[in-house]
Amino acid sequence: MNKKSVSKIVRHLPRDPTRLLDYLWAIQRAKGFISPLDIFELAKLLKIDESRIKEVITFYHFFFDKPHGEFSIFLDQSIIAKHAGIDLIEKVFEEALGVKSGQMTDDWQFGLYKTSCIGMSDQAPAALINMIPFVNLTTDKVLTLITCLKRGDELLKLQKDLDCVPQNTVHQSLVTQDQWDQDITSLHTQILNPQDIIQEIISSGLRGRGGAGFPTGKKWQLCRQYPGPRVVVCNADEGEPGTFKDRYLLTEHATKLFYGMAIAAKAIESQEAYLYLRAEYTYLLDHLHFVLTKLQRDPLIRQIKWRIQLGAGAYVVGEESALLESLEGKRGEPRLRPPFPVEKGYLGKPTIVNNVETFVLVSKVLEKGFESFRKWGTDQSAGVRWLSISGDVSKPGLYEVPWGIRLREVLELCGAQSPLMIQVGGPSGECINATILSELERKLSFEDLPTGGSFMVFSKERDIFTILQNFMQFFVDESCGNCTPCRAGNVVLNNQLKKVVDGHGRPQDLMSLTQWSHVVMKTSRCGLGMSSPRVITTSMKAFPEIYQHKIDSSKSSLIFDFDEQKATSDYDKIFGENHE
Amino acid sequence: MSKKKVATVSLAGCFGCHMSFLDMDLELLDLIDLIQFDRSPLTDIKTFKHRVDIGLIEGGVCNDHNLHVLRDFRQHCDVLISLGECAIMGGLPAMRNDIPLSECLNEAYLGVPTAIKNSTIIPHHEDLPKILDRVYPCHELVKIDYFLTGCPPSGEVIALALKSLLRGDLTIPRELIKYD
């Protein structure tokens, strides 16, 4: 174990509590975990309370306050990974290491854990080992991997040798892919003044690509109304299960991304730009720093103060106000709104938060002009968008499609195999019955079927309830717990769904599910709770028959199923069953 | 108009809700013109002889006897009301829900200062009900139509609830059941 003192480890960081996440990462990298003593020293160093550090450590999945193994292995638990056989992989790990999931080997060398979607759904099953992704895992690969790690081989070398390096398979691209055909400086000279930029973006009809679809130009204009200094933030916390398009854009189009952010900074006259990168994409951090350093030659980039903030694993941080909290080095809990970030964002400054794809498109719009962007898409949904397609398709991967594309066309593109259900926009999106032809004529667009980029296809062999329960469990795990409707409501919904799935449901349970969904949606603080019940409401609409099938209407609807034998088994065990 | 029949019972409760019922004072005289008590500790009638209009349940379900009584109530009452915290959420008895039953019984009977070593036992007999693994709120076991909150709900609330129910639908002014 590393005996270095905390102050030595964090020497390179400014004494600033808003950089707490960076401090914790640095300590954890050096020592493996963050001990009470480290917390004590760090609190003294930053002149903050110890509880302030503890609350942050316990909030994020990837900060450990206990030893976690020299190699901490996190298995992707998304439904796509489940279908691809992550449970088998888990068993192989368990048997080879001699531990159960959630435990550490006796010699502290390996720790085996579970985590939510890690953004590798096109290459499932996948796992993170010390934050390095290993994709396309097979039982053979796992066995070799463990042998080699025990022998002392390097992780990155093994990743290559075992053919587990993440690939970005692009099956269709329309505008983003083509060459960056203009000289960077010429783009710079094109940018006349902030108002022109905003006008150009408004004319292009560009809407946010994170999911909510707020008009980008309007957001920037709103932000300008408030006195500076203002801040640009890029949301690269791509947590929605089944999404991985930002991973691709960050890998292949980082230049366009940084230019998009620089253009935004120019438009709102800001000198600060932050990129919040999800912890699961830690492996992209060096690459992003490299690209950014290379771009420093350009004055447009150079005049901005940049920071790439690494997250630490929390789905809810994808919500913009939670992201800002996290960026300030706090627990990533959503704020009450209003005030919206455009008025009071990062450290109270007016802030625009946009998705990776939005910024990439911004630089594209500025490069090509808004007319060429507008020629794609529909009236309300201009341009193109990236889809991350995964599941039971012959060609999982990345597709750039125009808005307004019909589901049928998407299914043809990706080679869907006898599809039964499509989950558009991830678990918080919409469940579609793919066997109804009229549903397949629906269009991906803000007018009809909005999506944040996740597109999961499930074939007729899949059990819909298994999928829905995986989604609900995801929301139960990822609720930050700040507001009661979301913290408790998702548990209630999950339990009620289980009751129905287990065959104990009565007709009124379906009604109750709907009512609870309504309560959670209407009263939750942020988008997580506002959309999590959609798992239930949209699937009830798409597949009413599977719910009805689970309901036994012959039984009394007044007296519920109750396993009395099980409930009294403890008692019988204490006194012997035959005492009667 | 014939009087409506009301049945009441205390399961895993403290009879506090029943005491609250008696706290109605003069209100009880008004009420008695409208209702007639059937199976209830107030009448000492212990079985249902016929159908009853309204059943009031105090307390959650902590043993198999509670379970059977609750089911019996559901079968014989047109409208069933969970009366008070314990019936609605398990209440104080539910504090044992996180503790294994054996540990709980040992603490209650053998670990107490009054226990005499080697001679005190945990009471159990075929005539005694079996304790369940945890305390259940009533609505997890049978359909409950209304929930009257409070620990206990005041006599005023119970009277209002019954009267309004007899008129059609159970409505109570929010001020009366807002406790924080």
Interface residues (C-beta under 8 A of the other chain):
Chain A: R506 Q508 S557 L558 I559 F560 F562 E564 K566 A567 T568 S569 D570 Y571 D572 K573 I574 F575 H579 E580
Chain B: D64 L67 R71 R74 Q75 P100 L101 S102 L105 I122 H124 H125 E126 K130 I131 L132 D133 R134 Y136 E140 L141 V142 K143
